[in-house]
């Protein structure tokens, strides 16, 4: 009986060590490599990061993603609704047009996700909305070519155009 208990204990300990070694390998070696490989081959900015950052914005905020080309990413607005478990979210707007031509809602906070390379758009936003909050950057491990800069504009500083 003692040998059987010792065998079970040894087997359990070896299984636990094996599981820990594999979990460490997956999360610290394999997963970062998979993420880097995926991002290198995707060819567009990380809209999932936009969805996760958008989920932390106050309820009712209109999220506008400024992009110079359409992407084939699954609907991030659906992910946001799932994360928030709310049907009261405004859908994401992806703007492929000039913001000066866009009819922006004036009854809610605005959040613009802008590629950092689009200095002219960032300058335009700060001129149009002087009370805009300072730029916010992702806390995820993304390169500048993969991320968006977040500019938030509270409703009270969202004047009629």
C-alpha positions as CSV (number, residue, x, y, z in Angstrom):
1,X,0.0,0.0,0.0
2,X,2.9,2.3,0.8
3,X,4.5,1.7,-2.6
4,X,1.2,2.4,-4.4
5,X,0.8,5.7,-2.5
6,X,4.4,6.6,-3.3
7,X,3.9,5.7,-6.9
8,X,0.8,7.9,-7.1
9,X,2.5,10.8,-5.4
10,X,5.5,10.5,-7.7
11,X,3.2,10.3,-10.7
12,X,1.2,13.3,-9.6
13,X,4.4,15.3,-9.0
14,X,5.8,14.4,-12.4
15,X,2.5,15.3,-14.1
16,X,2.4,18.7,-12.2
17,X,6.0,19.5,-13.2
18,X,5.3,18.5,-16.8
19,X,2.2,20.7,-16.9
20,X,4.1,23.7,-15.4
21,X,7.0,23.3,-17.9
22,X,4.6,23.2,-20.8
23,X,2.5,26.1,-19.6
24,X,5.7,28.2,-19.1
25,X,6.9,27.2,-22.6
26,X,3.5,28.1,-24.1
27,X,3.0,31.5,-22.5
28,X,6.7,32.7,-22.4
29,X,8.1,31.3,-25.7
30,X,5.5,30.0,-28.1
31,X,2.7,32.6,-27.7
32,X,4.9,35.6,-28.1
33,X,6.4,34.0,-31.2
34,X,2.9,33.3,-32.6
35,X,1.8,36.8,-31.9
36,X,4.9,38.3,-33.6
37,X,4.4,36.0,-36.7
38,X,0.7,36.9,-36.9
39,X,1.3,40.6,-36.7
40,X,4.1,40.5,-39.2
41,X,1.8,38.9,-41.8
42,X,-1.4,40.7,-41.1
43,X,-0.6,44.0,-42.8
44,X,-2.9,46.3,-40.9
45,X,-3.1,47.8,-37.4
46,X,-4.5,46.0,-34.4
47,X,-8.2,46.6,-34.3
48,X,-8.6,44.1,-31.5
49,X,-6.5,46.4,-29.3
50,X,-8.9,49.2,-30.3
51,X,-11.8,47.0,-29.2
52,X,-10.2,46.2,-25.8
53,X,-9.3,49.8,-25.2
54,X,-12.7,50.9,-26.4
55,X,-14.3,48.6,-23.8
56,X,-12.7,50.6,-21.0
57,X,-14.1,53.9,-22.3
58,X,-17.2,55.4,-20.5
59,X,-20.5,53.9,-21.7
60,X,-22.0,55.9,-24.5
61,X,-18.7,57.0,-26.0
62,X,-18.7,57.1,-29.8
63,X,-15.6,55.3,-31.1
64,X,-14.3,56.4,-34.5
65,X,-11.4,54.6,-36.0
66,X,-9.6,56.7,-38.6
67,X,-8.0,54.5,-41.2
68,X,-6.6,55.1,-44.7
69,X,-7.6,51.7,-46.0
70,X,-10.3,49.2,-45.1
71,X,-9.3,46.1,-43.1
72,X,-10.6,42.6,-43.1
73,X,-10.7,42.2,-39.4
74,X,-13.9,40.6,-37.9
75,X,-16.3,43.1,-36.4
76,X,-14.6,44.6,-33.4
77,X,-17.9,46.3,-32.4
78,X,-19.4,42.8,-31.8
79,X,-16.4,42.0,-29.6
80,X,-17.0,45.2,-27.7
81,X,-20.7,44.5,-27.2
82,X,-19.8,41.0,-25.9
83,X,-17.2,42.4,-23.5
84,X,-19.6,45.0,-22.2
85,X,-22.7,42.7,-22.2
86,X,-24.6,45.8,-23.3
87,X,-26.9,46.7,-26.1
88,X,-26.5,50.4,-25.4
89,X,-23.2,50.8,-27.1
90,X,-22.8,52.9,-30.2
91,X,-21.3,50.9,-33.1
92,X,-17.7,51.7,-34.1
93,X,-17.4,54.0,-37.1
94,X,-14.4,53.4,-39.4
95,X,-13.7,56.6,-41.3
96,X,-12.1,56.3,-44.7
97,X,-13.0,59.8,-45.5
98,X,-11.7,63.2,-44.4
99,X,-12.9,64.0,-40.9
100,X,-13.9,67.5,-42.0
101,X,-16.6,65.9,-44.1
102,X,-17.8,63.6,-41.4
103,X,-21.0,64.5,-39.5
104,X,-19.8,63.8,-35.9
105,X,-22.4,63.2,-33.2
106,X,-22.5,66.0,-30.7
107,X,-24.6,64.3,-28.0
108,X,-21.9,62.0,-26.6
109,X,-18.2,61.7,-25.8
110,X,-16.0,61.0,-28.8
111,X,-13.0,58.7,-29.0
112,X,-10.8,58.8,-32.1
113,X,-8.3,56.0,-32.8
114,X,-5.8,57.4,-35.2
115,X,-2.6,55.9,-36.8
116,X,0.4,57.7,-35.2
117,X,1.7,58.4,-38.7
118,X,-1.3,60.6,-39.5
119,X,0.1,63.8,-37.9
120,X,-2.3,65.9,-40.0
121,X,-5.3,64.2,-38.5
122,X,-4.0,64.5,-35.0
123,X,-3.3,68.2,-35.6
124,X,-6.8,68.7,-37.0
125,X,-8.4,67.0,-34.0
126,X,-6.6,69.2,-31.5
127,X,-7.5,72.3,-33.5
128,X,-11.1,71.4,-33.8
129,X,-11.4,70.2,-30.2
130,X,-9.1,72.3,-28.0
131,X,-10.2,70.5,-24.8
132,X,-9.3,67.1,-26.2
133,X,-7.5,64.9,-23.7
134,X,-3.8,64.2,-24.4
135,X,-3.0,61.3,-26.7
136,X,-3.1,57.8,-25.0
137,X,-1.1,54.9,-26.3
138,X,-1.7,51.2,-25.9
139,X,-0.2,49.3,-23.0
140,X,0.0,46.2,-25.2
141,X,3.2,45.1,-26.7
142,X,2.7,46.6,-30.1
143,X,5.0,48.4,-32.5
144,X,4.0,51.9,-33.7
145,X,3.1,50.4,-37.1
146,X,0.5,48.2,-35.3
147,X,-1.1,50.6,-32.8
148,X,-3.5,53.5,-32.8
149,X,-3.3,56.7,-30.8
150,X,-6.4,57.4,-28.8
151,X,-7.8,60.9,-28.6
152,X,-10.8,61.4,-26.3
153,X,-13.1,64.4,-26.5
154,X,-15.6,64.9,-23.7
155,X,-19.2,65.9,-24.8
156,X,-19.0,69.4,-23.3
157,X,-16.0,70.2,-25.5
158,X,-17.7,68.8,-28.6
159,X,-19.1,72.0,-30.1
160,X,-21.4,72.2,-33.1
161,X,-19.3,72.5,-36.3
